[in-house]
Each structure stands twice: as C-alpha cells, then as structure tokens.
Amino acid sequence: MKLVIKIVSLVSLAAVLSGAPLLAGEGKTFKDKVIVEEPLKWYGVALSTGWDSLYMFRGANVLSHGAYGNNSNYGSGIYWTDLALTWNITKNDSLTVEGWMGFGTQNTSYKEFDLSATYTHTFGDLALSTGYTLYYVFPTGYNLYANELNVKAAYTFHAGAATITPSLAYYYDLGPDIDGGTGTVKRNSSYLLARIDGSIPVYKDIVSLAPWTAFGVNFEYNARLTDGNADFYNGVNNLEIGLAVPVKINSMISVSAYAAYSYAFYNLWGTTDPNTFWGGAKVTLSF
C-alpha cells in the first residue's frame, strides 16, 4: 500500500512539474497558443508632399482665368505639403490636428495655409467625425480667411480584400463674409458632399487602385456667373470622378498618382470650365 501511495505521489509531482493538467479541461497543453493582442499605438504621424496640375476645390478651379492675378486660361497648378498628427484617445476615438500649406506653381503669388482639427468616433465599420478648419490665403496685396465647421459620416463595406466606402460630409462657413473684403466665401454658406471611395488590391498589399466619385450640392458657397455678376445660388455644384494608384514602397513610405474629371453644372466663379481634367502625385511618410 505504501508503494502505491509513493507511485501516485511521484506521478502527481511529475504532472505538476511538467505543467500537464491534473483534471480534464483545466490548464494548458504545450500545443496551446497564447495570443497576445498588439497594443494600439497612441499616436500617428503622416507627412505628405505633392503637386496638382490644377487647384480644384469643391468643384471650382481656384487659380484660373484671372483669379488671384493668374493669367492662364487653363489654370495654375499647386505644390503643397501636409502634416497630420493623430492622437488615438481610445480604440474607437481619435483626434487629428492637420496643417496644409500650398503654393501656386504658375501663379507664384498665391499662398494658402489651412489648419484643421477633427475628432472621429468609430462603431465597427461606421465612422462619425466633426471638425473645424481655418483657411488663410495670402496672395500679394491682400489677405483672406475663413472659419469652417464640418460633420461627416462614412461606412466601409468589405468585399474580400476590396473595400467600398460611401460618405456624406457637410461644411458650414462661419465667416467673415466675402462682401466685407476679408472672407473667401459668403458667411453662413454651406456645402454638401456625397462621395464613394473604393480600394482594390492589384498586387499583394503593395499596389492598389483607388477609384472615387463625388457629387456636390451648393448652398451659396460657390457663385455662378450670371450676366457678368456673381450669383450665390442654391443647387447642384459638380459631379466628379477619379482614379488614384497608391504604391507602398515600404512600411513607412508610399507614393500615389491620380487623374480626375469634373463636370460643373455652372461656370463657377467665372473660372471653371464645364469639363475639367486634371491630375497629380504625392509621396507620404507615415509612422
């Protein structure tokens, strides 16, 4: 009997030392894998620089046909640099502060600085955001600026490795008024943008296609030229389509080129042709 007790004791001790479970369903075997979830990085930094053959903003060719002293019928291109700093407050909440600086390439007197702050909350594939943007334009001789609030909702649908993201954004201008000589647009004007973005992998996670289409509705934000006068109207603004080709160089660097077309329903600001083609490229460093 003593021998049996000793054998049981030795087996039990060996089981404890080896880490084997003493009871069915308890403990872990050597085949079990413990999955450790990678902690969420609390920050994100993205530095981009690029060039656009035209400065197209909400359907308007900003630097064309004499606008801001430009003499080109086609319009001036723009070179820009953007720095975005993101604070991941929680897994579902983030705050992004972004600075954008643009310089006219043909119209070298044109310079613009934009500063924005955006708060985003996600519910799975649904993202809701609200933000503020300061626009400051300082061409030679006079300065213009605008204060703008915005809200946006976007939902991402997955189709294998591809995604489709429809979004709806609304922008509201707080002023100052353009009639006072210091505002870029009319005070209390607004703009509604419906957009669909796609992402289609072409080669692994390195090369992809990013098509988009957008439809803008104007609420006295852009003006149409009527009998030589600026008419701040309510109604459709423009329809836009485009295709970008992002290429991932490594984990930190990516490049992208795009081509786009816009059909303006009116001659916006007297500077925008009904059919406008343009394109551009950028490089992004993110970490």
C-alpha positions as CSV (number, residue, x, y, z in Angstrom):
1,M,0.0,0.0,0.0
2,K,2.8,2.4,0.8
3,L,4.4,1.6,-2.6
4,V,1.1,2.5,-4.4
5,I,0.9,5.8,-2.5
6,K,4.6,6.6,-3.4
7,I,3.9,5.8,-7.1
8,V,0.8,8.1,-7.1
9,S,2.7,10.9,-5.4
10,L,5.6,10.7,-7.9
11,V,3.2,10.7,-10.8
12,S,1.3,13.7,-9.4
13,L,4.6,15.6,-8.8
14,A,5.7,14.9,-12.3
15,A,2.5,16.2,-13.7
16,V,2.8,19.4,-11.7
17,L,6.4,19.9,-12.7
18,S,5.6,19.2,-16.4
19,G,2.7,21.6,-16.5
20,A,0.2,18.9,-17.5
21,P,-3.4,19.4,-16.4
22,L,-4.5,17.3,-13.4
23,L,-8.2,17.4,-14.3
24,A,-9.8,17.2,-17.7
25,G,-10.5,20.6,-19.2
26,E,-8.1,22.5,-16.9
27,G,-4.7,24.0,-17.6
28,K,-2.9,24.4,-20.9
29,T,-1.0,21.9,-23.0
30,F,2.2,22.6,-25.0
31,K,0.1,22.8,-28.2
32,D,-2.0,25.7,-26.9
33,K,-1.1,29.1,-28.3
34,V,-1.4,32.3,-26.2
35,I,-2.5,35.2,-28.5
36,V,-1.2,38.5,-27.2
37,E,-3.1,41.4,-28.9
38,E,-0.7,44.1,-30.1
39,P,-1.3,47.3,-28.1
40,L,-2.9,50.2,-30.0
41,K,-0.3,52.8,-30.9
42,W,-1.3,56.0,-29.1
43,Y,-0.2,58.3,-31.9
44,G,0.2,58.6,-35.7
45,V,2.2,60.9,-37.9
46,A,1.8,61.4,-41.6
47,L,3.9,63.9,-43.7
48,S,2.9,64.3,-47.3
49,T,4.0,66.5,-50.2
50,G,2.6,66.6,-53.7
51,W,1.6,68.5,-56.8
52,D,-1.7,69.0,-58.6
53,S,-2.0,70.3,-62.2
54,L,-5.0,72.4,-61.1
55,Y,-6.1,73.6,-57.7
56,M,-9.6,72.1,-57.8
57,F,-11.6,72.8,-54.6
58,R,-15.2,71.8,-54.2
59,G,-15.7,71.8,-58.0
60,A,-14.1,75.2,-58.6
61,N,-10.9,75.8,-60.5
62,V,-9.5,78.2,-57.9
63,L,-6.5,79.6,-59.9
64,S,-7.8,80.1,-63.4
65,H,-8.9,82.9,-65.7
66,G,-7.5,85.8,-63.8
67,A,-8.4,84.5,-60.3
68,Y,-5.9,85.9,-57.8
69,G,-3.9,87.5,-60.6
70,N,-3.5,84.4,-62.7
71,N,-3.4,84.9,-66.5
72,S,-3.6,81.3,-67.6
73,N,-6.9,80.1,-69.1
74,Y,-6.2,76.6,-68.1
75,G,-5.1,77.5,-64.5
76,S,-2.2,77.3,-62.2
77,G,-1.0,74.1,-60.6
78,I,-0.3,74.0,-56.9
79,Y,2.5,72.4,-54.8
80,W,1.6,71.5,-51.3
81,T,2.9,69.9,-48.0
82,D,0.7,68.4,-45.3
83,L,1.4,67.3,-41.8
84,A,-1.2,65.3,-39.8
85,L,-0.8,64.4,-36.2
86,T,-3.2,61.9,-34.7
87,W,-3.8,61.1,-31.1
88,N,-5.6,57.7,-30.6
89,I,-7.5,58.5,-27.4
90,T,-9.2,55.1,-27.2
91,K,-9.6,52.2,-29.5
92,N,-12.6,53.9,-31.1
93,D,-11.8,57.6,-30.6
94,S,-9.1,59.8,-32.2
95,L,-8.2,63.4,-32.6
96,T,-6.3,64.6,-35.7
97,V,-4.6,68.1,-36.0
98,E,-3.5,68.8,-39.5
99,G,-1.6,71.7,-41.2
100,W,-1.6,72.2,-45.0
101,M,0.5,74.7,-47.0
102,G,0.0,75.3,-50.7
103,F,2.0,77.4,-53.3
104,G,0.8,78.2,-56.8
105,T,3.3,76.9,-59.4
106,Q,2.4,79.2,-62.3
107,N,0.7,81.8,-60.1
108,T,3.6,82.1,-57.7
109,S,2.0,84.9,-55.7
110,Y,-0.7,82.6,-54.4
111,K,-0.1,81.0,-51.0
112,E,-2.6,79.3,-48.7
113,F,-2.4,77.8,-45.2
114,D,-5.1,75.6,-43.7
115,L,-5.2,74.4,-40.1
116,S,-7.8,71.8,-39.0
117,A,-8.8,69.7,-36.0
118,T,-11.0,66.6,-36.4
119,Y,-12.5,64.3,-33.8
120,T,-13.6,60.8,-35.0
121,H,-15.5,58.0,-33.3
122,T,-16.0,54.6,-34.9
123,F,-18.7,52.0,-34.4
124,G,-17.2,49.0,-36.2
125,D,-17.2,50.0,-39.9
126,L,-19.1,53.2,-39.3
127,A,-17.0,56.4,-38.7
128,L,-18.5,59.7,-37.4
129,S,-16.4,62.8,-37.3
130,T,-16.7,66.5,-36.6
131,G,-14.2,69.2,-37.0
132,Y,-13.0,72.8,-37.6
133,T,-10.8,74.3,-40.3
134,L,-9.2,77.7,-40.6
135,Y,-8.4,78.7,-44.2
136,Y,-5.9,81.6,-44.7
137,V,-5.0,82.9,-48.1
138,F,-2.2,85.5,-48.5
139,P,-1.7,86.4,-52.2
140,T,0.2,89.6,-52.9
141,G,-1.6,92.7,-51.7
142,Y,-4.4,91.4,-49.5
143,N,-5.2,88.5,-47.1
144,L,-8.4,86.4,-46.9
145,Y,-9.5,83.8,-44.4
146,A,-12.5,81.6,-43.4
147,N,-13.6,79.7,-40.4
148,E,-15.5,76.4,-41.1
149,L,-17.2,73.7,-39.2
150,N,-17.9,70.2,-40.6
151,V,-19.5,66.9,-39.8
152,K,-19.1,63.6,-41.7
153,A,-20.3,60.0,-41.7
154,A,-18.6,57.2,-43.6
155,Y,-19.3,53.4,-43.7
156,T,-16.9,50.8,-45.1
157,F,-18.2,47.7,-46.9
158,H,-15.8,44.8,-47.4
159,A,-15.8,42.5,-50.5
160,G,-12.9,40.2,-49.9
161,A,-9.7,42.3,-49.8
162,A,-11.5,45.2,-51.6
163,T,-13.5,47.9,-49.8
164,I,-16.2,50.4,-50.8
165,T,-16.7,53.5,-48.5
166,P,-19.7,55.8,-49.1
167,S,-19.6,59.0,-47.1
168,L,-21.6,62.2,-46.6
169,A,-20.0,65.4,-45.4
170,Y,-21.5,68.8,-44.6
171,Y,-19.4,72.0,-44.4
172,Y,-20.6,75.3,-42.8
173,D,-18.8,78.6,-43.1
174,L,-18.8,80.9,-40.0
175,G,-17.2,83.9,-41.8
176,P,-16.0,86.5,-42.3
177,D,-18.2,87.5,-45.2
178,I,-16.7,87.8,-48.7
179,D,-18.6,91.1,-49.1
180,G,-16.5,92.6,-46.4
181,G,-13.4,92.0,-48.4
182,T,-11.8,89.6,-46.0
183,G,-13.7,86.3,-46.4
184,T,-13.0,83.6,-49.0
185,V,-16.8,82.7,-49.3
186,K,-20.1,84.0,-48.2
187,R,-20.8,83.9,-44.4
188,N,-23.3,81.2,-43.4
189,S,-22.9,79.5,-46.7
190,S,-22.5,75.7,-46.7
191,Y,-21.6,72.7,-48.9
192,L,-22.8,69.1,-49.0
193,L,-20.6,66.4,-50.5
194,A,-21.7,62.8,-51.2
195,R,-18.7,60.6,-52.1
196,I,-17.9,56.9,-52.7
197,D,-14.3,55.7,-52.4
198,G,-13.0,52.3,-53.4
199,S,-9.8,50.3,-52.7
200,I,-9.0,47.4,-54.9
201,P,-5.7,45.4,-54.4
202,V,-3.8,44.7,-57.5
203,Y,-0.5,43.2,-56.3
204,K,-0.4,41.9,-52.7
205,D,-0.7,44.9,-50.3
206,I,1.8,46.9,-52.4
207,V,-0.2,48.2,-55.4
208,S,-3.9,49.1,-55.4
209,L,-6.5,51.0,-57.3
210,A,-8.4,53.8,-55.5
211,P,-11.4,55.0,-57.7
212,W,-13.8,57.6,-56.4
213,T,-16.9,59.5,-57.4
214,A,-18.3,62.6,-55.8
215,F,-21.4,64.8,-56.1
216,G,-21.5,68.3,-54.6
217,V,-24.5,70.4,-53.6
218,N,-24.0,74.1,-53.1
219,F,-25.8,76.4,-50.6
220,E,-24.4,79.8,-51.6
221,Y,-20.9,78.6,-51.1
222,N,-19.8,78.8,-54.7
223,A,-21.1,81.5,-57.0
224,R,-22.1,81.1,-60.6
225,L,-21.6,83.8,-63.2
226,T,-24.9,85.4,-64.4
227,D,-24.8,88.4,-66.7
228,G,-21.3,89.1,-65.5
229,N,-22.4,89.1,-61.9
230,A,-21.6,86.6,-59.1
231,D,-24.9,84.8,-58.2
232,F,-24.6,82.9,-54.9
233,Y,-27.1,80.2,-55.6
234,N,-28.6,77.0,-54.0
235,G,-28.4,73.9,-56.1
236,V,-26.2,71.3,-57.7
237,N,-22.5,72.1,-57.9
238,N,-20.5,69.4,-59.8
239,L,-20.0,65.7,-60.5
240,E,-16.5,64.3,-60.1
241,I,-14.8,61.0,-60.9
242,G,-11.2,60.0,-60.4
243,L,-8.7,57.2,-60.1
244,A,-5.6,57.0,-57.9
245,V,-2.9,54.3,-57.9
246,P,-1.3,54.1,-54.5
247,V,2.0,52.2,-54.3
248,K,3.5,51.1,-50.9
249,I,7.3,51.4,-51.0
250,N,7.9,50.1,-47.5
251,S,6.2,50.2,-44.1
252,M,6.7,53.9,-43.9
253,I,6.8,55.4,-47.4
254,S,4.1,55.3,-50.1
255,V,3.5,57.2,-53.4
256,S,0.4,57.8,-55.3
257,A,-0.6,59.3,-58.7
258,Y,-4.2,60.2,-59.8
259,A,-6.2,61.5,-62.7
260,A,-9.7,63.2,-62.3
261,Y,-12.5,64.7,-64.2
262,S,-15.2,67.2,-63.1
263,Y,-18.4,68.3,-64.7
264,A,-19.5,71.6,-63.4
265,F,-23.2,72.4,-63.8
266,Y,-22.5,76.1,-63.9
267,N,-19.5,78.4,-64.6
268,L,-18.4,78.5,-61.0
269,W,-16.8,81.9,-60.1
270,G,-16.3,82.5,-63.8
271,T,-13.1,80.5,-63.6
272,T,-14.3,76.9,-64.1
273,D,-14.9,75.2,-67.4
274,P,-17.9,72.8,-67.6
275,N,-15.5,69.9,-68.4
276,T,-12.2,69.9,-66.4
277,F,-9.5,67.3,-66.4
278,W,-6.5,67.4,-64.0
279,G,-4.2,65.1,-62.1
280,G,-1.3,65.0,-59.7
281,A,1.0,62.9,-57.5
282,K,2.2,62.7,-53.9
283,V,4.6,60.9,-51.6
284,T,3.7,60.2,-47.9
285,L,5.9,59.3,-45.0
286,S,3.9,57.8,-42.1
287,F,4.9,56.3,-38.7
